[in-house]
Amino acid sequence: TSADTTGANTATATPTAPLGTATTTPVTTAQSAVTGAATAGIAGTPGTPATTPAATLGNAAQRIQQANAMIASDPIRARAELTRLLDSNALSATERTQAYAGINNLASALFFSPNIVPGDIASQSYVVKKGDSFARITSREKLAIDWRFIQRINQIASEKALRADMRLKLAHGPFDGEVIKADYRFNVYAGTGSERVMVASFPCGVGTNDSTPVGTFKVRAGSKLIDPEWSNPRTGEKFKSNDPKNPIGERWIGLQGTTPETAKFTGYGIHGTVEPQSIGKQMSMGCVRLGDAEVQVVYELIGESSTIVIR
C-alpha cells in the first residue's frame, strides 16, 4: 500500500509506511534542534560497519590520517579526500569508521556553522534585506532546502533576530542522500561529478532481515511531513500527530522509486524513531530510520530535487 498522502509540512496526512515499533518519547518540535546548531544532528559513531576488504587505494590509512590532519588548515581539501576514500569502497571497517568521523568533524565547523569558507560548493553568503524572512530568502534565492536549515546553520534562535544588512550563510543545494546499509549510515552529498563531496554522515537503522530495498529513489511529491499521523499497516493501530509513542517520530519523507527496479517499492520512507536503540540495527519494517536530531537535519536538506540511493 502507499506510504503517504499529500500534505507537506502538515500533520493531517497519514503515512502508512512499513515501519518499526517503538516505545520511548521523541523530540517534539523542530525548534529544539536549532539550539546548538553547530553540532546538532551530528553523530559520529556508526553502527556495525561493513566488513570490507583491506584498502586497495595504496596506504589508505595514511591518507585518512593526512586528511584528518588537514581539517583545520584546509577543510575543503580534507573533505574532498575523505569523500574519495569513502566512495572508493576500498576501506576496511576500521578505516571507514575513521573516515566518517573525519567527515563529521569537518561538518561541525564547515557545514553546520555560520562560517563561510572560500571554495565551499555547499554554501554561499547572503545579506539580509528589509522585510526578509527565512522562507522568503529560501524562495528568492531558489534554495533547494527547507528554510529551517538557514536558521540552524546561522544559529539564530528566532526569526525576529533578522536585521537588514545582516550577513547570513546559505546552503543552496540540492543535496542528495545515500544509505549504506552495511555501514548503517545515511550520507548527505553536495555537488555532482568530480565536485561531489560528502557534507555529513548520520547513523541510521534499516529493515529487519535486510528488507530495506536497494536502488535509486526520489522524494515523493508532497510527502514531507512534520509531526505526522501514522497507522501501523500490520496491526491497524493508529497514532495521532504529536503522540509521544508514535513510532515514526517527528518527521516523515516518503520515497518513490525512479527506475523499473525500484518503482515497485511503495510505502517506504525516511523517518524518525522513538526507539533510539534501533539505530545501527535492522529493526524497521523496511524504512530508513534516523535519530530525532538527525532526522530533523535530513528533513531540512533532502527535498523533491534530491536523489536518494540505497546500497
N, C-alpha and C positions, 0 to 999 in steps of 0.2 A: 504494500500500500504506500501511497505517497506520504512523505515525511512531514511536509509543512504546507502552509497555506499562505495566501497573500496577506500583507500587512507588516511591512518592515518597521522595526523600531516600536512595535506595539505589543501589548500583552493579550490582544484579543485573538490572534491566530493561534492555533493549537497544533504544534508539531507532534506527530505520532510516530517518530522515528524509532528504529531498533536501538534501544539504549540500555545501559546497565541500571542496576538498582542502587540505592544509596540511603544513608541514614542520618548524616550529620548536617549542620546548617551552613549554607554558603554566605559569602558576602552579599549584602542586599542592595547595594547601589553602585552605579558606575563611578560616582564621585569618590567613593572610598579608595579607588585605585589611583586617583590623581595625586594625592599627597605622597611625597617621597617618590616622585615620578622617575627620578634618575635610576632607581633600581627596581621599581615596581614591575612585576611580571618577569623578572629575570631570574630564572632558576638554573643554577649552574651544574647541578648534579643529575645526570641522566639515570634512567632505569638501566636494566641489564643491557650493556652494549652488544652490538653484533659481534659474533665470533668470525673475524675475517682473517684472511691470510696476512702474513707479515708484509710490510710495505715493500712495494717494488719500485717506488719512486727514487730510490737512492738516498739512503740516510734520512728517512722521513722524520725520525725522532729528532735529529739535529735541526732539520728545517722547522719543525714545530717550535723547538726551543728558540731558534733565531727569530721566528715570527713573534713569539710572545715577548721577546726582549725588545722588539721594535714598537710595542704598543704605545709607549709614552712618546717616543721620538718621531715615529712615522706610522700613525694608526691606519692611514689609508692603505699603505703598502702591506702592513701586517694583516689587515682584513682580507685583502686580495690573496695573499699567500695562504692563509688558513682556509679560505674558501676553496682554492685549488686543491689543497691537500684533502679536505673532506669530500669534495666532489670526485676525487680520483678513485674512491672505493678501494684504495690500496693500503689503508692504515690498519694496524692491529686494533683490538678493542681498547687497549690502554691508550694508544695514540689518538684514537677518535675522542675518547673522554678528555684528553688534554687539549685537543684542538677545539672542541665545543666550549671548554672552559675559557680558552683564549677569545673565542668569538664573543662570549658574554661579558668578559672583562672589557673588551672593546666597546660593546654595546652600551654599557653603563655611561661611558664618557662621550662616545661618538654619536650614538643614536638616540638614547633616552635622556638627553640633557639639552639645555639651551645652547650649548657650544656649537658654533658653525665652523667646520674645518674646511679650508680650501681644498677643492678636488673631491669633495664628498658628493657622489652622484645621487645620494638618497635625500639630500636636504637643500634648502635654499633660504635666503634671507628675505624678510618682508618688513616694510614699515607700515604700521597701523594708520589707517585713515579715519577721519572723524565719522562716527556712526557705525564703525565696524563691529561685527560680532564674529565669533569663531565660525559659525555656519556661513556667514556672508563671505568671509575670507576663503573658506573652502570652496564655495561656489564660484566666486570671481576668479580665483587662481586655478580653477579646474583641477583641484587636488583629488586624487583617487584614494582618499582616506575618509574616515569618519572625523567630524570636526573635533571630537573629544581628544584626538591624538595631539592636536595643536596645543590644547590646554595642558595635556600631560607633559610633553617634552619641554614646554616653556615653564613648567612648574608654577602655573597660575591657579590659585585656589578658586577664584571666581571671575566670571566674565566682566564683572563690574570694575575689575582692576585694569581693563584695557584702556589705554590712553592714546590719543593721536600722537604720531611720531615715535611711538614705542617700537623698538625693533624686535621682531619675533623670528624664530626658526620655524620653517615649514618643512614637512616631509611630503613630497609630492606624489610618489608612487607612479604607476601601480606597483603593488608588492605581491609577490607570488608565494605560495606555500608548498612545502614538500614534507611529506610524512615518511620517515624511515622507520618502518615497523620494527625491524630487528634492533634498532637503537632506542626505540620508544622516544623519538624526537619529532617535534614539529619545527621545521626550519623556515625562516622567512627570508626571502631574497628581494633585492632591488636590482634593476637593470637587466639587460639581456646580452646574449652573446659573450664576448670577451670581457665586457664590463660587469657581468653578473657577479654580485657579491652577497654573501650571507650577512644580514644585518642583526639577526637574533636567532636564538635556538631555545626551544622550550621542551621540557619533558612532557610526555603525553601518555595516555593509555589507549589501547586498541581492543579489538573484538576478541572474545573468548574463542578458543580453538582456531585462531588465525582467520576469523570471519570478516575482518575489515577488507573490503575489496581493493584491489590494486588497479592502477591506471590513471588516466587524466580526467580531471573534473573541473567544473567552474562553479561559482556560487549561483544557486538557483535564484532567478529574479524575484525580488520581493520577499525573500525568505529570512532575512536577518531580523532577529527578534531580541528584544531586551525584556527580561522577566517573563519568559513565555509560559503559557499553559502547556500541559503535556498529558497525553493518555498512553498508558502502557499497552502496547499492541498485543502483549501476551496475556495479560490479566484483566485488561479493561479498566484498571484503576486510574482515576483522573486526579491531576494535580493542578491547582489554580495558580495564577500568577502570584509571585511573592510567597508561595508556600515554602517554608524553610526545609521541607522534606522533598521538594521537587528534585528528582534525580538528575535533571539536566542542568541544574544550577541557574545562573543568571543570563546566559547567552545561548543563542542558537543560530547557526549558519548552515543553511541547507545546501547540499551538494547535488550537482547534476552531471552525469557523465557526458563527455564530449566526443566519444568515439563509439563505434559499434560495439566494442567490447564492454564499455562502461555504461552505455545508455540504458542497459537493462537493470542497473542498480538504482532503485528508488528508495526513498525513505532514510537515506544516510545523511549524516551531517557532522559538524564540529560543534561541541557544546561544553559547558562546564560540568562540574560534578559536586556532589555533597559527600563524596566518598574519597577523600584525598589519598587514602592508602592504595587506591586503584591506579594511580599514576605510575607509569613504569611497568604496568602489568597488562595481561589480556583479561579484562573483566567486563567490557561493554558488550552490547548486543551486535556490535559491528561498527558503531560510530567511533570517531576520534574524540577523546575527552581530554580536557586540559584543566589545570587548577584554576581557582577563582580569579586570581590576579592575572594569570597568563591568558585566560580566555577573553578577558576584557581587552587586553592589548591586541590579540589576534583579531577580535571583532572590529577594532578600530583600523586595522591595517588591511585586512582581507575584504575585498568587495567584488562587485559584479564584473570588474575588469581583470580580476585576478585569475590565475591558473593554479590549481592545486593538484599536485602529483603525489600519489600514494605508491610507495615501493615496498 
